[in-house]
Amino acid sequence: MTAFNRADLADLNIFLVICRRRSFRLAATELGVSASALSHAMRNLETRLGVRLLNRTSRSVAPTAAGAALAEQLGHGFAQIASALDALDRYRAAPKGRLRLNVPRDAARLLVNPILPGFFAAYPELALELTVEDRMVDIVAEGYDAGIRYGDTVPGDMIAVPLTGPLRWVVVGAPAYLARRGRPARPDDLLRHDCVRMRLGDNSVYKWELGHGAQACEIDVPGPMSANETDAAVEAAVNGVALAYCLEQRVRDELAGGRLELVLEDWAVAGPHLSMYYPSRRQTQPGLRQLVEMIRARHLPGGAPVPPPPERPRSP
C-alpha cells in the first residue's frame, strides 16, 4: 500500500477541483488561493507520484488518461469522506461549516434574504456562499452544495424539497402608463402595447403565459426593451415605460403602494413552486436542512418540516 501524508490529501483534493472546473483560475477562486499556488501544488504532486496527471495549455487544462482514472477513483473516496463528515452534524448542538448555494434572483430576494438575520443569529458558526444568477447551472460540476430552481426545471437525478406553494404570475403596469395607453382586456391586446420582453438563462425570449385550461395561451409580446432579470423589468414598469410580467409576490409592495396595478388579472396563472435541490448521492450539507426549514416556515402553511429524502432519486 502506497504511503501518503497530509500534503498528499490536500493536493489530491486540489487535483479533483481542477479536474471538475477544467481551469486553474476557477479552481483557485473556489478554493480561495492563487492559481500559481495550485499550479505549484500540481507540479509537486506529479513529481511525488511520478505520473503526469494534467495536460496544460495556455487556454485550458484537462486530465491525462492517468489523471482521469485517478480522478474517478478519488471522487468516490472523497465523497465517502464528505458523507462521513456530514453525518457528524447530527452530533453537534448547532451546525457549523460552509454552505454554497446557487439561486435565481427572485429566489434570493423573496426566499433567502428575508430569513438571513434569523438564520445567522441561530447558527453563527455557519458561513453561506450565495451565488445569484438566473442561468441554469450544473451545481455538482460547479461546486455548489445545493440550488434553488422552479420545480419543473430541477434535474431528475436530484433530491428536490418544495419551498413554496404554486406561485402566481401576473401582468402589471404603472397608473401613468395605463392612463396613457389604456388597459388591455384580453391577452391579444398585449400585441398593441409596450412590454418588457424577458430573456431566459439561455438567452431565449420567454413568451408570457396567460390563462388556464382551454383559455391558456402564450404571447410573444412586443416591446421597446428586454431584460434578463426581474428587477429591471419591474423598474421599467414602475417608471411607466412598459408592462411587465412577474411573480405577484415580487411586486407586492409596489401594488400595495399604488405604484403598479394588476393587468389582465383574470388571466393570471399559477406556476410551479420553487424548490431547494441537491445531489441525491450525498448527505445534506451542514445548515441546509435548517435553512430550508426557515424558508418553508415563511412560505408554506404551518411551516411544514423538511420531508425525508425519497429512497431513490426522482425519475427524469
C-alpha positions as CSV (number, residue, x, y, z in Angstrom):
1,M,0.0,0.0,0.0
2,T,1.5,3.4,-1.0
3,A,2.2,5.7,1.9
4,F,0.9,9.2,1.7
5,N,0.9,12.2,4.0
6,R,-1.3,15.1,4.9
7,A,0.1,17.2,2.0
8,D,-0.9,14.5,-0.5
9,L,-4.5,14.6,0.7
10,A,-4.7,18.3,0.3
11,D,-3.1,18.2,-3.2
12,L,-5.4,15.3,-4.3
13,N,-8.4,17.4,-3.3
14,I,-6.9,20.3,-5.3
15,F,-6.4,18.0,-8.3
16,L,-10.1,16.9,-8.1
17,V,-11.3,20.5,-8.1
18,I,-9.1,21.4,-11.1
19,C,-10.5,18.4,-13.0
20,R,-14.0,19.4,-12.2
21,R,-13.6,23.1,-13.1
22,R,-11.2,22.5,-16.0
23,S,-9.5,25.7,-15.1
24,F,-6.8,26.7,-12.6
25,R,-8.4,30.2,-12.3
26,L,-11.8,28.8,-11.5
27,A,-10.4,26.2,-9.1
28,A,-8.3,28.8,-7.4
29,T,-11.4,31.0,-6.9
30,E,-13.4,28.1,-5.4
31,L,-10.5,27.1,-3.1
32,G,-9.6,30.7,-2.1
33,V,-6.0,30.6,-3.2
34,S,-4.0,31.8,-6.2
35,A,-3.8,30.0,-9.5
36,S,0.0,30.0,-9.3
37,A,-0.2,28.2,-5.9
38,L,-2.4,25.5,-7.5
39,S,0.0,25.1,-10.4
40,H,2.9,24.7,-7.9
41,A,0.9,22.1,-5.9
42,M,0.1,20.1,-9.0
43,R,3.8,20.0,-10.2
44,N,4.8,18.8,-6.8
45,L,2.1,16.1,-6.7
46,E,3.1,14.9,-10.2
47,T,6.7,14.7,-9.1
48,R,5.9,12.8,-6.0
49,L,3.7,10.3,-7.9
50,G,6.0,10.1,-10.9
51,V,3.0,10.4,-13.3
52,R,1.7,13.3,-15.4
53,L,-1.9,14.0,-14.3
54,L,-2.8,17.1,-16.2
55,N,-2.4,18.4,-19.8
56,R,-1.9,22.2,-19.7
57,T,-2.2,24.7,-22.5
58,S,-2.4,28.5,-22.4
59,R,-6.2,28.2,-22.7
60,S,-7.3,25.0,-20.9
61,V,-6.4,22.2,-18.6
62,A,-7.6,18.6,-18.8
63,P,-6.6,15.3,-17.1
64,T,-4.4,12.9,-18.9
65,A,-5.6,9.3,-19.2
66,A,-3.9,8.5,-15.9
67,G,-5.3,11.6,-14.3
68,A,-8.8,10.8,-15.4
69,A,-8.6,7.3,-14.0
70,L,-7.2,8.7,-10.7
71,A,-9.9,11.4,-10.5
72,E,-12.7,8.8,-10.9
73,Q,-11.4,6.7,-8.1
74,L,-10.7,9.7,-5.9
75,G,-14.2,11.1,-6.5
76,H,-15.7,8.0,-4.8
77,G,-13.2,8.2,-1.9
78,F,-13.7,11.9,-1.2
79,A,-17.5,11.5,-1.5
80,Q,-17.4,8.9,1.3
81,I,-15.2,11.2,3.4
82,A,-17.6,14.1,2.9
83,S,-20.6,11.9,3.8
84,A,-18.9,10.7,6.9
85,L,-18.1,14.3,8.0
86,D,-21.6,15.5,7.1
87,A,-23.1,12.8,9.3
88,L,-21.3,14.3,12.3
89,D,-23.6,17.3,12.1
90,R,-26.3,15.3,14.0
91,Y,-24.0,15.1,17.0
92,R,-23.4,18.9,17.2
93,A,-25.5,21.3,19.2
94,A,-25.6,23.5,16.1
95,P,-24.3,23.0,12.6
96,K,-21.0,24.6,11.5
97,G,-19.2,24.8,8.2
98,R,-19.7,26.3,4.8
99,L,-22.8,26.1,2.6
100,R,-22.5,27.0,-1.1
101,L,-25.8,27.8,-2.9
102,N,-26.7,28.8,-6.4
103,V,-30.1,30.6,-6.7
104,P,-32.0,32.8,-9.2
105,R,-32.5,36.4,-8.4
106,D,-36.2,36.2,-7.5
107,A,-35.5,33.4,-5.0
108,A,-32.6,35.3,-3.4
109,R,-34.9,38.4,-2.9
110,L,-38.1,36.6,-1.9
111,L,-36.9,33.5,-0.1
112,V,-33.3,33.7,1.1
113,N,-32.6,37.3,2.0
114,P,-35.5,37.7,4.4
115,I,-34.5,34.8,6.6
116,L,-30.8,35.6,6.8
117,P,-30.8,37.7,10.0
118,G,-32.6,34.9,12.0
119,F,-30.5,32.2,10.3
120,F,-27.1,33.7,11.2
121,A,-28.4,34.6,14.7
122,A,-29.4,31.0,15.3
123,Y,-26.3,29.4,13.6
124,P,-23.3,31.7,14.0
125,E,-20.8,29.0,13.0
126,L,-22.2,28.7,9.5
127,A,-20.8,30.5,6.5
128,L,-23.1,30.9,3.5
129,E,-21.6,31.4,0.0
130,L,-24.5,32.6,-2.2
131,T,-24.2,32.9,-6.0
132,V,-27.2,34.7,-7.5
133,E,-27.8,34.2,-11.2
134,D,-30.7,33.2,-13.5
135,R,-28.8,30.9,-15.8
136,M,-29.2,27.1,-15.3
137,V,-26.1,25.6,-13.9
138,D,-24.8,22.1,-13.0
139,I,-24.4,22.5,-9.3
140,V,-22.3,19.4,-8.9
141,A,-19.9,20.4,-11.7
142,E,-19.6,23.9,-10.4
143,G,-19.0,23.0,-6.8
144,Y,-22.3,24.0,-5.2
145,D,-23.9,22.1,-2.3
146,A,-27.4,22.9,-3.4
147,G,-29.5,25.3,-5.5
148,I,-33.0,26.7,-5.8
149,R,-35.0,26.4,-9.0
150,Y,-38.6,26.2,-10.2
151,G,-40.0,22.7,-9.6
152,D,-40.3,21.8,-13.3
153,T,-36.7,22.7,-14.1
154,V,-34.9,20.6,-11.3
155,P,-32.8,17.8,-12.9
156,G,-34.4,14.4,-12.4
157,D,-31.5,12.9,-10.5
158,M,-31.6,15.4,-7.7
159,I,-33.5,15.4,-4.4
160,A,-36.0,18.3,-4.5
161,V,-37.7,19.9,-1.5
162,P,-40.5,22.4,-2.2
163,L,-40.0,25.8,-0.5
164,T,-43.3,27.4,-1.6
165,G,-46.7,26.6,-2.9
166,P,-47.7,27.3,-6.5
167,L,-46.6,30.9,-7.5
168,R,-48.9,33.4,-9.2
169,W,-47.6,35.1,-12.3
170,V,-49.2,38.5,-13.3
171,V,-49.0,41.3,-15.7
172,V,-48.5,44.8,-14.1
173,G,-48.4,48.3,-15.3
174,A,-48.0,51.8,-13.8
175,P,-51.1,54.0,-13.5
176,A,-49.4,56.6,-15.7
177,Y,-48.8,54.0,-18.5
178,L,-52.4,52.7,-18.2
179,A,-53.8,56.2,-18.4
180,R,-51.7,56.9,-21.5
181,R,-52.1,53.6,-23.4
182,G,-55.3,52.1,-22.0
183,R,-55.9,48.8,-20.1
184,P,-55.6,45.5,-22.0
185,A,-58.8,43.4,-21.8
186,R,-57.6,40.2,-23.4
187,P,-54.1,38.7,-24.0
188,D,-54.2,39.6,-27.7
189,D,-54.4,43.2,-26.7
190,L,-50.8,43.0,-25.4
191,L,-49.7,42.8,-29.1
192,R,-50.6,46.5,-29.3
193,H,-48.8,47.5,-26.1
194,D,-45.3,48.1,-25.0
195,C,-44.0,45.2,-22.8
196,V,-40.7,44.2,-21.2
197,R,-39.6,41.1,-23.1
198,M,-37.9,38.6,-20.7
199,R,-34.8,36.7,-21.7
200,L,-34.1,33.3,-20.0
201,G,-30.8,32.0,-18.9
202,D,-30.1,30.5,-22.3
203,N,-30.8,34.0,-23.8
204,S,-34.1,32.8,-25.5
205,V,-37.1,35.1,-25.3
206,Y,-39.8,34.0,-22.8
207,K,-43.4,34.0,-24.1
208,W,-45.8,35.3,-21.4
209,E,-48.1,32.5,-20.2
210,L,-51.7,33.6,-19.5
211,G,-55.0,31.8,-18.7
212,H,-55.9,28.3,-17.7
213,G,-57.3,25.2,-19.4
214,A,-58.8,25.8,-22.8
215,Q,-58.0,29.6,-22.5
216,A,-54.3,29.0,-21.8
217,C,-52.1,30.9,-24.3
218,E,-48.5,32.1,-24.8
219,I,-47.9,35.6,-26.1
220,D,-44.7,36.7,-27.7
221,V,-45.1,40.3,-26.6
222,P,-43.6,43.3,-28.4
223,G,-41.7,46.0,-26.5
224,P,-39.0,48.6,-26.5
225,M,-36.7,46.7,-24.2
226,S,-35.8,43.2,-23.0
227,A,-34.3,42.2,-19.7
228,N,-32.7,39.0,-18.3
229,E,-33.8,39.6,-14.7
230,T,-37.0,40.7,-12.9
231,D,-35.7,43.8,-11.1
232,A,-35.1,45.7,-14.4
233,A,-38.5,44.7,-15.7
234,V,-40.3,45.8,-12.6
235,E,-38.4,49.1,-12.5
236,A,-39.3,49.8,-16.1
237,A,-43.0,49.1,-15.3
238,V,-42.9,51.4,-12.3
239,N,-41.4,54.2,-14.4
240,G,-44.2,53.8,-16.9
241,V,-42.0,52.5,-19.7
242,A,-43.9,49.3,-20.4
243,L,-46.0,46.5,-18.9
244,A,-44.1,43.7,-17.1
245,Y,-44.7,40.0,-16.3
246,C,-43.5,38.8,-13.0
247,L,-44.3,36.9,-9.7
248,E,-47.1,38.7,-7.9
249,Q,-45.2,38.2,-4.7
250,R,-42.3,40.2,-6.2
251,V,-44.4,43.3,-6.7
252,R,-46.5,43.1,-3.5
253,D,-45.1,46.4,-2.1
254,E,-45.5,48.2,-5.5
255,L,-49.1,47.0,-5.8
256,A,-49.9,48.0,-2.2
257,G,-48.4,51.4,-2.6
258,G,-50.2,52.1,-5.9
259,R,-47.0,52.3,-8.0
260,L,-48.2,49.4,-10.0
261,E,-51.6,47.9,-10.9
262,L,-52.6,44.4,-11.9
263,V,-53.5,44.0,-15.6
264,L,-55.5,41.1,-17.1
265,E,-55.9,39.8,-13.5
266,D,-58.4,37.1,-14.6
267,W,-55.7,35.7,-16.9
268,A,-53.0,35.3,-14.1
269,V,-51.6,31.8,-13.9
270,A,-50.3,29.6,-11.0
271,G,-46.9,28.4,-11.9
272,P,-44.6,25.8,-10.4
273,H,-43.3,26.2,-6.8
274,L,-39.6,27.0,-6.0
275,S,-37.6,24.0,-4.7
276,M,-34.3,23.5,-3.0
277,Y,-32.4,20.7,-4.7
278,Y,-29.2,18.9,-4.0
279,P,-27.4,15.7,-5.2
280,S,-29.1,12.5,-4.1
281,R,-25.9,10.6,-3.5
282,R,-24.7,12.9,-0.7
283,Q,-25.8,13.7,2.8
284,T,-27.2,17.1,3.1
285,Q,-24.6,19.8,3.9
286,P,-24.4,21.5,7.3
287,G,-27.0,24.1,7.7
288,L,-29.0,23.2,4.6
289,R,-31.9,21.5,6.5
290,Q,-32.1,24.5,8.9
291,L,-32.1,27.0,6.0
292,V,-34.9,25.0,4.2
293,E,-37.0,24.8,7.3
294,M,-36.8,28.6,7.9
295,I,-37.8,29.3,4.3
296,R,-40.7,26.8,4.5
297,A,-41.9,28.3,7.8
298,R,-42.5,31.6,6.0
299,H,-43.9,30.3,2.8
300,L,-45.9,27.1,3.5
301,P,-48.9,26.7,5.7
302,G,-47.9,25.6,9.1
303,G,-44.2,25.8,8.3
304,A,-44.1,22.1,7.5
305,P,-40.8,20.4,8.4
306,V,-38.5,19.2,5.7
307,P,-39.6,15.8,4.4
308,P,-37.1,13.0,4.4
309,P,-35.4,12.3,1.0
310,P,-37.0,9.7,-1.1
311,E,-35.4,6.2,-1.1
312,R,-34.5,6.7,-4.8
313,P,-33.9,9.7,-7.0
314,R,-36.8,11.0,-8.9
315,S,-37.0,9.8,-12.4
316,P,-36.3,12.4,-15.1
